Amino acid sequence: MAQHTVEKIGGTSMIRFQEVLDNIFIGNKSEEEIYNRIFVVSAYAGITDQLLEHKRSHKPGVYSEFCDTDSDWAWADVLSETADTMCQINKALFTDEMDLQIADRFVLDRIEGVRSCLLDLQRLCSYGHFQLEEHLATVREMLSALGEAHSAHNTSLILYRHGINARFIDLTGWREKDNPGLDEKILKNLEGIDFSKELPIVTGYTQCQEGLMSTFDRGYTEITFSRIAVLTQAREAIIHKEYHLSTADPRVVGEERVIPIGRTNYDVADQLSNLGMEAIHPKAAKGLRQSDIPLRVRNAFEPNHNGTLICNEYCSEQPCVEIIAGMTKVYAIEVFDQDMVGVSCGYESNILSTLMDNKFKIVTKDINANTITHYVSGSLKKIKRLIGRLQHKLPNAEINMRKVAVVSAIGSDMQVPGILAATVSLLASDGVSILAMHQSMRQVDMQFIIAEDDYEKAVKALHKGLIERGLGIIETDPQNNKSFSICD
């Protein structure tokens, strides 16, 4: 049986590195506890935003500026600013002047290598035979690699100075000529390492034939993490985050009101991923689930807490709501056409193909005789472009767009008669109007479409009613005369 774990540390935790060093890497651990672990590290918080674009505000980074045909050189300035930010992070981490020079030299070598490559590509594409659009996916991959290489190199250097036999595992393909598949690349770089005596520090980005950024966008770190766990047959996969996987977002409900879930299953993790509140990327979870490797989500700053364990077989002892989750900045794209009656499949295939071509994330959808509504996430600019394309494909349809929010109650087992009606009543009593709602037959989640302004109010109301105090709905199982409630 495997003795080692594979552990991932997120960017918002990595930026607080001294605490991570004390809580996760070293602390009071024995030598045996320090080793038998493989770490996959993310870029420091904010670095990938500067290299690509801001994940939430969409403020352009190096990649976005490079794509912008209106400016030939803005990207170079943003790249220089990113280099300055990375060196400032180094300065905060290293007190030894020689170590600081090593860290800065590593960053500047990578940055200037990328700058030279982008200048050459820009020059090449000034000729009509070469089109920039054909190379943008590769550019995005190359820029993504910089942040993870920076953090992994720093981490291995710091650990080495603390007497830990750490090894920097660079999967970014820097100056490598071959381009193997993902699994081959991982196995080749980990070959021959004795995990009981060495501590591998692995870049979250892997350069490979599949193109992780092109395939998984910014979930690539968790794909690397998952594949390492599967290929090395890890005992457990662990993700260290800034917060626990809690009953709701502590920034909305308040840290004092939420509690760690403790245990749940991969089904619940999938529902969270669909709402953008990822315990883990769904494609990363797939490999762990199929290999029956449990996933533990821990708070990086509470080392004595066991966190939340996610596995295949778990189901809550009593039917209950385990977590309230949701997302804002969702757009309802409503397509209405009275000619749709009886032929809705043709309409839906047209809409879906357009959404897929433009790489929109579908959160949920609903359909009736003459209306199909998809709830998607994306920038307003992209949404308007989408509506234009849909209108071109469906000239007789009336297409409306509205900005909304989605709030969901999720649990591994929510099969309680009356739970939907009671939840609707909770929202109504707090003055939240429901625009649409969905509950699947599998009884693992309920989704409510509401006005975006009501989002925080709705999350607080559902958390208070379904988790903090329960609804007091008691039902009896006729088979064993056992009473149970929505919440413990």
N, C-alpha and C positions, 0 to 999 in steps of 0.2 A: 504493500500500500504506500502511495506517495506520502512523503513527510513534509513537503514544502507547500507554501502558499504563493499565489501571485497577487500582488497588491498594486492598486493604482491610486495616485495622489492627484487631486484636481488642482487647477491653477490658482483658485482663490485660497487654497491651503498652502500651496507652494510659496506664495509671496510672503507668508508668515513662517519663514523657514526655520528660525531658531526654535519655535514651538514644535514644528514638525520633527526637528532633530531630537528634541527632548521626548516628545510623545510617541513617535512612531519608530524612528530609526534606532535610537540608542536608549535614552532614559536610564532606567535601572535594570535593563535587560541583561541576562546572562549571555555568554558567547553563543550557546546553543539557540537562544531566542533571537539573537541578532541575525544569524544565518538561516538557511533553509527558507529563504524568502526571495522572490524576484520582484523588483519594483519597476513599474511603468509610470513615468512622470509626464505630466502635462506641462505646457508652457506656463510661465508666470502669468498671473492675471493681467489682462489687458494687452499682452504682447501679440497674440493672434489677431485681436481686433485691429491693431496697428498694421499688421502685415497684410490682412485681407480686407475686412470692413467690420465696423462695430456690429456685433451680433444683434443688438436691440435697436439702436438708433440709426443703424445703417450708414454712419459717418464713414466716408471712404478711407481706406487704408492704402498700402502700396499697390496691392492688386487692383483695386477699383480705379485708382488714379492711372495705372498703366493701361487699363482697358479704355479709359476715357480718351477718345480721339481728339477732343478739343484742346488738350494740353499734352505736349510731348515730354515735359520735364518735371511736372509736379510730383510724379511718383518718386523721383530721385531725392527730392527734399524730404518726403515722408519716410523714405528708407533711412536717410541720415538721422532723422528724428527718432526713429525706432532704434537705431544703433546707439544713440545717446541714452535712451531709456534703458536699454539692456546693460549698458556700462554703469548706469546709476544703480541698477539692481546689484551688479557685481560689487560696487563700492560699498553698498550696505551689508553685503555678505562676508567680504574678505577684509580682515584687519592686517594680514600679512601682505606686504608690498609685492613680494615675488608671486604669491598666489593670485593677487589682483591682476598683475601683468599677464599671467598665464590665461586667466579667465577673459580679460579684455582682448588679448591677442586671438583667442579662439573665436570670439564674437566678430571681431573686425575682419578676420580672414574669411569667414562665411559671408558676412555682409558685402564685402568688396567683391567676392567671387560672384555673388548673385547680381550685384550692380553691373559688373562687366558682362555677364551673360545677358541681362536685359538690354543693355546698350547694343550689344551685337545683334540681338533679335530684332530690336527696333530698326537698326540700320538695314538688316536683311529684308525686313518687311516693307522697306521703302521702295523696293522693287516689286513690280506688278506680279511676278511669278510666285511670290510668297505672301500668304494671307495671315495676318496676325491672329485672326479668330481660330485658325487651325492649331495654334500653339498655346492658347490661353489656359487650357486645362493643365498642361504641363507646368506653366508658370505658377498656377495656383498651388500645385503639388510642391514645387520647389520652395515657394515662400512659406508654406505651412511648416515645412521641415525645420526652419530656422529656430522657431520658438522652443520646440521640444529638445533639439540638440543643445541649445543654450542651457536649459534647466537641468538636463541629464548630465551634461559635462560638469556643471557647477556642483551638482549633488555628489557625484563620484569623487571629485577633487576634495570637497569638504569632508566627506566620510573617510577618505584615505588619510587626511591630516588628523583625524580623530582615532587613527589606529585600526580602522575597519578595512578589511581586504575587499574593497569595492572595485567593480569593473564597469567601465563605461561601455555600454553596448549600443553602438550607433547603427540604427536601421534605416537612416535617412538616405543612404545611397550616395553620400557626398563623394564626388570625383570617382565613383565606381563605373566601370564600363558595362558590366552585365546587369540584367534586369530580371531576376528570377521571380517566381510566384511568391505570394505572401507566406505560405507555410514553409516553403523551401528556404526563404530568406531567414525566417525565425530560427528554424532548426540548425541552419548552417552557423549562425552567429552564437547560438547557445551550446553548440557541440563541444563536448569535452569539459564543460564547467562543472565542478563539484559544488553543488549548492550548499553543502554543509560547511564549506570552507571559503567560499567566495560569495559576495553579495552583488548580483547583476543589477545595474541601474540602466534601464532600457528607455530609449526614446519612444514617446507615444506615437510618433509618425513613422510609418514604414513605407519606403519606396519600393514598389513592386509592380508586376505586370498588371494587376487588377486596377491600380490607381485608386488608392484609398479615399483621397479627397473627392475625386470624381464620383465615386460610388456611394460613399457614406457622408460626404461633406464633413462637418466639424465633429461628427461622432467617431472619427477615425481612431482616436486614442483608445476608446473602449473596444474597438475591433482588434487592435493590436493586443490589448490586455486579455481579451477573451480567447484569442487564438493561442497565445502563449500558455494560458491555463489549460486549454484543451490538449495542445500538442505535448505538453510536459506532464499531463495527467495530474494536475495539482489537487491537493487535498481540499482546498477551499480557495475561492476567489474573493478578494476584499477590496472594496472601494472606500477610500477615506475622503469625506466631504466636509464642507464648512459647517453643515448642520446635520443632525440626525434625519433619517427618513421618518418624518413625524406625521401626526394625524392631520396636519394642515401646514400651510406656509407660515412659519413663525413671524415673518415680517408683516403678515396681514392680521393674523389672529393674536399675536403676542407670544413671546417665548415662554412666558409663565403659564400659558393655557394649553400649549401643545405637549404631547408626550410621544416618545419614540414608539413606533408600531410594535417592535419586538420580533414578530414573525409574520411572514406572509408568503405568497407563492408567486411564481413567474407570471401567472395570469394577471394578477394585480399589477405587477411591474409593467406588463404590456399596456394596460389601461393608462398608467401614469405616463409612459412614453408617448402615447398618442396625444396627450395633452401638453407635451413639451416639458413635463416635470420628470425627467428621466432618472430613475434609479440606475438604469443602464440602457444603452442603445438597444432597440429590439433585435437587431441583427446580431449584436454581441451576446445578448441573452440567449438567443437560439442555440449557439454552440454550447454554452454552459448547460442549458436545459437538456439538450440531447445527450450530453456526456454525463449528466446527473452530477454536476459539480455545484455545490451550494454557493450562493453569493451572499456575502455579508457587507452591509453598508454601515460604516462607522463614522462617528464624529471625530475628526482629526484632533480636536482639542479637548476631548474627554476620553483619555486613554484607558480608563478603568471601566468604561461602559461597553457592554458587548454589542451594542448597536442592533441592527435588524437583520435577521437571517431569512433569506429568500431561497426556497427550494421547490421541488416539483410537487411533493405529496401533501404539503400543508393545507389544512382547511380549518377555519376557526371552530372552536368547540361549540360555540353558540352562534347562530346567524347574527351578523352585526355589520355595521358600517365601520371600516377600518381607517379610512382616510377621506378627507375632503380636498379635492384638487380642482384645478381649472386653468383657464388661460384667457387673456385679453387680446385685443388687436386681431380679432377674428372677423372675417367678412362673410356675410350671408349673400350668396349669389343665387338669386331666385329667377328661374326661367319659367314663364307662364305662357301657355299656348293651348287654346281650346281644341286645336287639331291634334293635340297629343293623346287624347283619349283612345285607348286601345293600342297605341303604337309607341308607348313611352320608352321601350327598350332602345329604339332607334335614336330618340332624342338623348337618352342617357349616354349611349356610346359616343355620340358626337361631343357631348360636354366632357366626358371623362378623357377622351383622347386629347382634347384641347388643354385640359388641366395637366395631364401627364406630359404633353409636349412642352409646357411652360414650367414644369417641375414644381407644381403647387402641392403643398401638404394638405390633404383632406382630413379634417378633424372628425366630421360626421356629416350625415345628409338625411334628408327626408323627401318623401315622394307621395303625391296623391294623383288623382285622375288626370289633372292638367297642369301640374306644377312640380318641378324638381328643384330642390334647394340644396346646394352644397355649402358647407361651412369650411372656409379655407383660411390659412394664415399666409401672410405675405405683405409686402409693402403696398401702399396705396397706388403708387405708380404702376406696379405690375398688375394690380387688380384692374385698373382702368384699361390697361392694354388687353387684359384677358377678356373684359366685357366687349371691347371692340371686336375681338376675334370671334367671340361667341355670336355676336350680332350678325357678323358676316356669314357665319355658318348657318344660323337660324334666323333669317331675315323677317319671318312672320311672328317671331316670339317677342314677348315683352320681358325685358331683362332688368331686374332691379338689384341694387346693391345696398347693404346696410352694415354698418360696423356694430358688432355685438361682442359678447363674452360668453364663455362656456363654463359652467360650474358642474362638477360631478361628485357624486357620492359613490365610493368604491369599496368593495370587500370581497374576500374569498368565498363568502357564502352570505347572501342577502335575501334568502328565500323566506320572507316574512309577509304574510297577507296584510295588506293595508299600509305597507311601508311607503309606496309611491304617494298615496293620498295624504299620508301624514307629512311627508316631506314637502309636498306642494303647499299644505297648510302652514308649515313653518315659514316658507318664503313669503306667502301672502300676508302673514301676520306681521312681517317686517316691511311690508310695502313694496316687495319685489314682484314685478309683473313678469310672468313667464311667456316668452315669445314662441317657444317650441320645447318639446321634451321627448326623451327617448329612454326606453328601458327594454333591454334584450331579454329573450327567454332564458338565457343562461343565468340571469340574476346576479351578475357580478358588478354592475354599475348602473347608475341612473344619471342621465345628462340633461341639463337645463340650459336652454338658450335664453339669455337675458340681455338687457341694455348694459353697455359697458360701464356706465356710471354706477350701476348697482352691484358690480362685481364683489367688492370688498364686503359690502353689507350682506350679500348672499352667502359668501364663504363663512363669515362670522356666525350668521344665523344657523346655517346647517351644522357647523362644528359644535355650536352650543347645544342645539337640539338633538343631534344624532350621536354625538360623542361625549360631550361634557356631562350632560345630565340624562340623556336618553329620552325617549318619547313615552315610556311607560306602556307601550303596546305589548300585551302579554297574550301569547297564543298557546294552544295545547296541541301537541303532536298526538293524534289519536292512536298511533301504533304503540307508543310506550308511555302515553300519558305524561310526557315530560314537558314542562313549561319552559319557554325561552322568550327573550326580548330582543329588540333590535340592537341594543348595546348592552355590554356587560355593566 
